[in-house]
Amino acid sequence: MRLLSSLFHSKRVSVNEGAAIDRRAFFSRFAVASAASAALFSRTNDASAIDELPEGVTPSNPRELLYPTPENHSVVFSPESGKFAASYPILQNVSYDSASIVWSLNTPSTGWVEWGPTPKLGKIARNSEFGLNPYEEDFLSARILGLQPNTIYYYRTATCAFSYRSAYDKTCEPAQYSDVYSFKTAGPNVEKVSFAVMNDTHNQIDTIRTLFDRFDDINPDFLVWNGDLCHRYPSSYIVKTTIANPCDRPYAAERPLILSKGNHDRWGPFAHKFTQIFTPWIQRNPRFRSLGYNVALRYGPLAIIVLDTADTKADDAPACQGLYSSTPYREQQANWLREALQQPEIANAPYLIAFCHIPLFEHTPKEDATPPAQMNWIPYHEAGRYFGPLFDEYGVQLLIAAHRHKFAYSEASPHRPWAQLLGGGPLMENATCIYAEANSNELVVNCEKLSDRSILGSWSFKPRF
Ligand SMILES: [Fe+2]
């Protein structure tokens, strides 16, 4: 619910009173940026420049590689719009006592978040470091601290284009504000909770937009993007168009977006800057401070665990060129997972489910029983070995995974007391929408075909105790 429209409500914030702002010169720089952006559009939309295809996409149908183009991309935040921001806010890391807001930029800017317990706001969150306020080219973020569980808060973003010419010659434009949005912190004191899951979108902008249409109908309390958001990450452009603003509306300004990172989400130069678009979770134990994409949270009767299965290849595989450390990363996550599962609010939750991108086992003994040899499939062996026994020991009921681009469901069994649900793929014909609701009586999980909303499966889980 948007409460107040205040875009372009301006407040002069200048650090150089002597330097008058030449607005024509300023927006002419926007025009230059626009031309550069158009060049980038044509470059990144060239299917011949894409060297690896999503699983399930054959080279004979390159049109399926629907990288955002000037024709199908948003115009709301185009450089010509004059907006400093390039997206609506994306609400993330909403825990019991903190939240993070990220938004993308059209131009180098500084910015902050104004927030409070009422729409009057009144407080400021700004990610200042070492005496410097933020100055970013692609994404701004601000983390709000000191919140109470199960409580509603309000916020808006402020963005100021910033010209940085020299130490004594820089200009901060008047702030442009977003609308005021609200969100609710996580916590145990709610009767029911709902969530929805999307996965393996691989830049398929039509699939992403259809999913967000469906989520608007379902209106879940939170959203999990279960890995392989983009096929690869050559630059910030793909992140801005696919993740930050794929659908021209504030799809996650009030609905927390939780990332479960996939193997493709570590491919390409900008993958190393992933924390710009997905800010890390704050870990309670400083020993696990580097595990920014692992979280254990309680929402009413439901507890969730988010893991990162990392890459598919062995760290010493020639294709990795020494750039990955997936094995020690999984080992550290296993140590984190044991501690997370022992936290009282997780251990005593009526329902306990986990999310990760790569499934922990192949789901049938038939055609999928043997993973393709050329892929090596290290995560099946490592993540399954590290995480699976802890799922057994601490009573995880369901793992929601992805990666195979094919819906599948495996019931719990005597030797594996947790079920595994896999979402579908990036193309509309096999894309799925997973949604669930938990109350004191049952947790119901549904998986539907995105194209026609036919139900592929619906499963009911009873409280663990
Ligand atoms: Fe994947």
Residues whose N, C-alpha, C, O or C-beta is under 5 A from the ligand:
A	BS01	LIG	D228 G262 N263 H264 H403
